[in-house]
Amino acid sequence: MECTVTWTGASGTRSGMGFIAETGSGHVLAMDGAPDGANPANGGQNLAPRPMETVLAGTGGCTAYDVVLILKRGRHDVRGCSVKLTSERAPVDPKVFTRIHMQFTVTGKDLPAAAVERAIAMSHEKYCSASIMLAKTAEITTGFDIIEG
């Protein structure tokens, strides 16, 4: 797996904190920093997600993928899955994630709560590389709701 991240600068002036990531699979992802009122040249323009937001989003995608796949493989009629991640970070550098809560909403027909709970546990214990990696610095908790549909 590979990825190339390039600083874009702001409007070609080489100020600002925008970046473009080009992934090995041929996709592009924009990232930007938060505006810095004290020193605009050191801040972003708020044009894209922050790099750490993309880490959180990638983790959500990784675990949701697992949950859907595990439920499908168990022949459950899963029709939707979303996960809302809320996090806390350390107050000083390096500002690693210290707590992450993942609240899943899984939609399907006759989905057993035990199957959803098992799929989430399997993701976090065995399959989701991103959440397993983040668990080295963060306490990760989960919850879920099932919507019949």
N, C-alpha and C positions, 0 to 999 in steps of 0.2 A: 504494500500500500504506500502511496506517495501523495504529496500535496505540495504545491509551490505557492507561497504567499508573497505578494508584491505590494509594497507601499505605493499608493496612488498619489499622495499629496492632495492638495486642494486646488483644483482648476489649473494644474500644471505648475503651480508656484512652489511646490515641494514644502508646503506648510500643511498643517492639518494631520489627522491621524487615520486616514482611510486606507483600507487594504482590500485586495482582491485575492481570494484563494482559488486556485485552479487544481481540482482534484485529479487523481490518477484515472478516475472513471470518466473524465471529460466534462465535469460540471464546474460551475463557477458560483462562488459565494462571496458576497460583499460583507465587510465588517467595518465598523467605525468606532471611534472613541467618543466619550461624553464631551460636550463643550467645556472648555476651561475658561471661565470669565476673567480670571486673573492674568492668563497668558494664552490668548487665542491660538497662537502658533503651536502650542503644545497640546491643544485639545482637538477633539473631533468636531464634526458638523452635524452629528446626530442623523446621518443619512442611512444607517444600517445598524444591525444588531452589534452589541459589544462582543468582543471575542469570548468572554466568559459566558455570555448568554448563549452563544453557539455551542459551547461545551454542554450547557444544561439542556439545550434543545436536542443535541445529538444523543445525549443520554436518554431523554424521553423517547426519541425515535427508536433507539436500540431496544429499550425494554418493551415498548408497545409492540414492536415487530415480534419480539419473542412471545408475548402474551397471546397475540392473535394466532401465530403459528402453532403454539402449543395447544390452544383450544381447537383449532382446525384439525390438527393431527389426532386429537381426542374425539373427533367426529361431533363436536359441539357446533350448534348453529349460531356462530358469532357473526354479527352484522355490523358492528361498529366498536371502536375502541379509541378513547382519548385518555391522556394522562396530563394532569396539571401538576407542574413541579414548582414548589416554593422552596427557597433556600436562604441560608444565612452564610455569611463569609466572615473570616477572621478580620478583626479591625485593623491589623497592621500587616505589612508586607512580609511574606507572600500571602496575599488575601485568598487563601484556599477556601473551598467550601467546607463548612463545619457541620452544617445540618441541611438535609434535603428531605422534603416530604413529597411523595408521589401519590396523588389521588387519582385512581383510575376510574373511568366510567366505561363500562362494557355493556353493549347492547346486543341482544340476541333473543332467540326463542328457547325458552325452557333451560336457560343456563344455570347449572348448579353452582351455588356459591362456593362449594368446596373445590370445584374445578377451576374457577377463577382464582381463588386463593392459592391453589397449587401452581397454576401457571405463573402467577406473579412471583411466588417463592422460587420456582425453578429458574426464572429469569435472573433473579438477584443472587441466587446461590451458585448458578452454574453457567449460564449462557450470556448474559449481558456484560460484555467486556467493559463498557463504559461505567456502569454503576458499580461493578466489582472494583474497578480502579479507583473511583471516587470514594468508595467506602474505606479506603486507606486513610482518609483525612476527615470524612464526614460521617455523621450518624445518619443513616438512611432509614426512613420509616415509610410505610405504605398503607394505603387504605383503598377501598373500592366500593363502588355502587354498581348495581346491575339494573339495567332498564330493559323491561320486556318489550320486544318489538321486532 
